[in-house]
């Protein structure tokens, strides 16, 4: 479930007309911070970014889809 504060910050950014990557950045920041505190499921920063973007998509941020692998 997306973090409440990240969701509120992203909503404020959306209303201010900021880009989707800025909105999703709040979710990514929260995941990286959780990883640093050893609270999140991510084992690497790359994984924390992926989880943050996934949570942002679930919260309704219009982040571009994951790139397709070859």
C-alpha positions in Angstrom: 0.0 0.0 0.0 1.4 3.4 -0.9 2.7 5.6 1.9 0.2 8.3 3.1 2.7 11.2 3.2 4.1 10.3 -0.2 0.6 10.1 -1.7 -0.3 13.5 -0.2 2.9 15.1 -1.6 2.4 13.5 -5.0 -1.2 14.8 -5.0 0.0 18.3 -4.2 2.6 18.1 -7.0 -0.1 17.0 -9.4 -2.3 19.9 -8.5 0.7 22.3 -8.9 1.2 20.9 -12.4 4.5 19.2 -11.8 5.7 16.3 -13.9 4.8 12.7 -13.2 8.5 11.9 -12.5 8.5 14.5 -9.7 5.3 13.0 -8.3 6.7 9.5 -8.4 9.9 10.7 -6.8 8.2 11.0 -3.4 7.4 7.3 -3.5 10.9 6.4 -4.6 12.4 8.5 -1.8 10.2 6.8 0.8 11.3 3.3 -0.4 15.0 4.3 -0.4 14.7 5.7 3.1 13.0 2.5 4.2 15.8 0.5 2.7 18.4 2.6 4.6 16.5 1.9 7.8 16.3 -1.8 7.0 12.5 -1.6 7.1 11.7 -2.3 3.4 11.8 -5.4 1.3 14.4 -4.0 -1.1 17.9 -5.4 -1.1 19.4 -2.8 -3.4 18.8 0.8 -4.4 17.8 -0.3 -7.9 15.1 -2.6 -6.4 13.9 0.3 -4.1 13.4 2.5 -7.1 11.4 -0.2 -8.9 9.2 -0.7 -5.8 8.7 3.0 -5.4 7.6 3.4 -9.1 5.3 0.5 -8.7 3.6 2.1 -5.7 3.4 5.4 -7.5 1.5 3.6 -10.4 -0.8 2.0 -7.9 -1.5 5.4 -6.4 -2.5 6.8 -9.8 0.6 8.7 -10.9 0.9 8.6 -14.6 4.4 7.1 -14.8 5.4 5.5 -18.1 5.2 1.8 -18.2 8.1 -0.5 -17.4 10.4 -1.0 -20.4 10.0 -4.3 -22.2 13.0 -6.7 -22.1 14.2 -8.2 -25.3 
